[in-house]
Amino acid sequence: MIAIGAELVSNYSWMTLVFAAFLAFTGIKMLVVKEGDTDVSKNPMVKLVSRFMNVTKDLHGQKFFVRQPHPVTNKKVLFATPLFVALVVINFADVIFAVDSVPAIFLITTDTFVVYTANIMAILGLRALYFALAALVYRFHYLKYALALVLVFIGLKGFYSFFLGKFDPYLSLAITIGIIAGGIFYSLWKTRNATADTPHST
């Protein structure tokens, strides 16, 4: 994704407008679309795998595939397990996240070395950060909206840089930190009496 993005930006300067519009749209969508209960069975990738493969209803340890009798022919055939379906969904989600993150970083810098190293450092820290956030996610309920505003800001900054010139990087950093810090402190204040089982309202 980074290689494709670098090639597009270096050969077609107007691609920054496409990236900017995409990020602004994504941020606005995150702000206006309400969260609901997620029905995993309606996930497009789950439907796709289930359409072309036999999938067992139960897990089979750590196996991705098992052989068992087909319900119609009673012959033993290869079945995918829910663990394999989860693997497919997670990897597809990684691609979706890349569609957001790669345009965002190219609107910040077009230095390919910086882009690669920033993504490598992010990947190395994601595992530890995930467990930290998973334990405290109920305290950062409003951080999602702060991140959505950051996406909108980066998108608008992309339009500004294309038409009016380079945006002051120090001002950009200050605004980004201010938005995220505001989301963190507001979340901590709003959820100061909350527990992990407390429902939140937006």
Secondary structure, 3 states (H helix, E strand, C coil): CHHHHHHHHHHCCCHHHHHHHHHHHHHHHHHHCCCCCCCHHHCHHHHHHHHHCCECCCCCCCCCEEEEECCCCCCEEEEECHHHHHHHHHHHHHHHHHHHHHHHHHHHCCCHHHHHHHHHHHHHHHHHHHHHHHHHHHHCCCHHHHHHHHHHHHHHHHHHHHHHCCCCHHHHHHHHHHHHHHHHHHHHHHCCCCCCCCCCCC
